[in-house]
Structures are given as structure tokens and as C-alpha cells.
Amino acid sequence: MELILTKTIDTIEDINIDWLNSALVGIDEFDKDPVKELKVNAMGEGIGQLGQFALLKILRDSGKVTNIFAKAQTPNEDMDDLARDYLVYAREVKFYKDLASKVDVRTPHPYYVEFNEKENKVILLLEFMDGWHTPDQISGASEEEIFKAIEGLISINSSYWGETSKVEWLPDMLDDYMYKAKDDIITHQPEFLLRHKHIMDSSRQEDLRKISEFYPTLCEILSQEPLTLTHFDYRVENIFFSSDMKRLAVIDWQLVMKNLPGYDLAYLLFSNTDIDLRRNIFEDCCNAYISGLKDRNLNLSQDELHKNMMYSLMAQTIVPVNGGANFDLENQRSKKLFEVIADRMFSAIEDYDATSYIG
């Protein structure tokens, strides 16, 4: 199906029957059996930071009930500014147009996708993964979920391995709008530390200072070939698992880019996994990732992977710094989420002496 780009809507609440039937024109099953009744249920408060979400409960003319997942731009102005700066809405639309059918991992079927660049507004209507589940990132993924997520990660990262130049629009860390992270990690640091001083002791603040100074070099390192397709936000709340844990589907491709092999694995382990569990399974996870790549005739040594993950971990501190300085203070879940991410990341920096790679 060719994805259609037409007009956007202001918010999820603006979705109505007429708009929805118009958006679904050209899809055979909806042309023959259009929307008769619609209920828009908001969902995911505090989970996705760069979007607004709803479940569309649809009653068709035939009496058939269909559920569709809807996603629009975030209503939070500060987070929306970040989305604009990093072109996240445009990237997700391009992913569904150009790459979703070519990546060896299941993604929700896109019914309709549109992006208004001038107004920085987006709407995605996607398959609702009914009966599948996503773990809670604050609680942390289970060991079984982590290893299953690594299987999906191998499928993603093996796509375009060393051939990312074939996708001209994929950014790397030196693209202007990504390279600005070197400034953002300094600009947002005072507010981040003010909000999270209870978990950022003097040692962690010193690590953050070193990383901030090293960030321009990190961007250069993370842009050196060989690069691979990277989800860049591979957290457990962006992964759906089937009830029997035999299948998974990956969502939220707003930050898709090219980066070093191991970047996504670092983010999965260092921000999504309970600290004690991560310490216990870290080596096994690395071995599983390397073995899975080898099965696809792709070679990555333990030393290369570890080095890539340490550079990635340091670069990923931009997530709690940027997000932790800009979330809505009334959103308690966002507050807790960025606190947990920061604590896990800086714990890993300490455990593996990541800053020793500086210089």
C-alpha cells in the first residue's frame, strides 16, 4: 500500500468519523465496510514522551469491530521543540514509507501516515497489537523479555549492515540536527541536575561533566563506518511481545538512524533493565548478540562490541538529561521514568568504567 500524505489534525481528539473514513480511502476492507461509529480512548500517558496516543474503537457498517492505534505529535511544547529539532516525526513517516517492508522485523501495519513539515504535525494510524504486551520500563524487563528483544535487535541491526548509504535520508550523529546534542547536553544539564540531584552525587556529576566535554568526539566516533541501521530508542515499551513470547513487533521509529553496532543493545541493557539483573546477564546478552550476528555471516568481536557499547552508553546520557530537564513536572510517571533511566545509566558507567574510554 502506498502511504498517503494529506492534511494533518491538531490533536488526537480531532479524529472523527468523517476524517477517519477519508484517511482510510483506498484500503479495500474499509472501502467496502466503512466506519459507522467511533470512540477515541486516550492511552499511554507518561509512556511516550514525543507523542500523543489513542485507541480508536471502530464499529463498521457490517457490525465488525476494529481497533486502530493512533499517534500524533506531543502536546508538551518543550518536548515538541525537541521533536522538531531532531526531526523525529519526519523520520518515522519516512521509515514507514521507505523501510518498514525491508527490515527483517515485524512492525505494526500502517493504515495511514501523514506529516506536515511546516507545522511539525504528524498522524499515524497503525495496526493495534491486540493480545500482545509491552513491559513497563520503570519496573524493568524480565530476563526472558530481554533475550527475546535481542533476537529482534539482531534482525534490525543486520539490515543494511555496512550499507546504510543506500538510505540517503538516514542521519548519523554528525548531521546538523543530531550533532546539536553536544550543545543540548550542556544547555539542559543545570535543570536536569536540579530536578535529579537526589540521584546525581558528586561522582556522577563529574562523569557527566567529562562526557559533556567529550560529546563532540563521541558524535564522530559513533559516525565511523561500519555503521548499521539503528532503532535508537530500543526500549521495552517500544517492543510488543506475543502472549507465547515466540514473536515480537517493534514500534516507535521516530529516531531511526545509522550508528555503530551495539548502540541499541547498550540502550536496551543500560536503561531498560534492573541494575542487578543487568549485572547478572550482561555477558550472556553480549554473547547472544554476537552469536546471532554470526548466524547471519556478520562478525563483531567481544572487544569491538564492548567498546561500541561504552561509547554508546556515554552518548545516551543525553536522553535523561534532555528528557529529564523538559518533562511536564505534573506528570509523575515521566518524572519517575527519567529518574530510573538516569540511575541505571550512571550505575552502568560506574560498573564498566565507561569514562576510561575518554581520550
Stockholm file with secondary structure:
# STOCKHOLM 1.0

chainA/1-359         MELILTKTIDTIEDINIDWLNSALVGIDEFDKDPVKELKVNAMGEGIGQLGQFALLKILRDSGKVTNIFAKAQTPNEDMDDLARDYLVYAREVKFYKDLASKVDVRTPHPYYVEFNEKENKVILLLEFMDGWHTPDQISGASEEEIFKAIEGLISINSSYWGETSKVEWLPDMLDDYMYKAKDDIITHQPEFLLRHKHIMDSSRQEDLRKISEFYPTLCEILSQEPLTLTHFDYRVENIFFSSDMKRLAVIDWQLVMKNLPGYDLAYLLFSNTDIDLRRNIFEDCCNAYISGLKDRNLNLSQDELHKNMMYSLMAQTIVPVNGGANFDLENQRSKKLFEVIADRMFSAIEDYDATSYIG
#=GR chainA/1-359 SS CCCCCCCCCSSGGGCCHHHHHHHTTTCHHHHHSCEEEEEEEEECTTTCSSCEEEEEEEEETTSCEEEEEEEECCSCHHHHHHHHHTTHHHHHHHIIIIITTTSSSBCCCEEEEEEETTTTEEEEEEECCTTCBCCCTTTCCCHHHHHHHHHHHHHHHTTTTTCGGGSTTCCCTTSHHHHTHHHHHHHTHHHHHHHSTTTCCHHHHHHHHHHHHHHHHHHHHTTSSSCEEECSCCCGGGEEECTTSSCEEECCCTTCEEECTTHHHHHHHHHHSCHHHHHHHHHHHHHHHHHHHHHTTCCCCHHHHHHHHHHHHHHHTHHHHHHHHHSCTTCHHHHHHHHHHHHHHHHHHHHTTGGGGCC
#=GC SS_cons         CCCCCCCCCSSGGGCCHHHHHHHTTTCHHHHHSCEEEEEEEEECTTTCSSCEEEEEEEEETTSCEEEEEEEECCSCHHHHHHHHHTTHHHHHHHIIIIITTTSSSBCCCEEEEEEETTTTEEEEEEECCTTCBCCCTTTCCCHHHHHHHHHHHHHHHTTTTTCGGGSTTCCCTTSHHHHTHHHHHHHTHHHHHHHSTTTCCHHHHHHHHHHHHHHHHHHHHTTSSSCEEECSCCCGGGEEECTTSSCEEECCCTTCEEECTTHHHHHHHHHHSCHHHHHHHHHHHHHHHHHHHHHTTCCCCHHHHHHHHHHHHHHHTHHHHHHHHHSCTTCHHHHHHHHHHHHHHHHHHHHTTGGGGCC
//
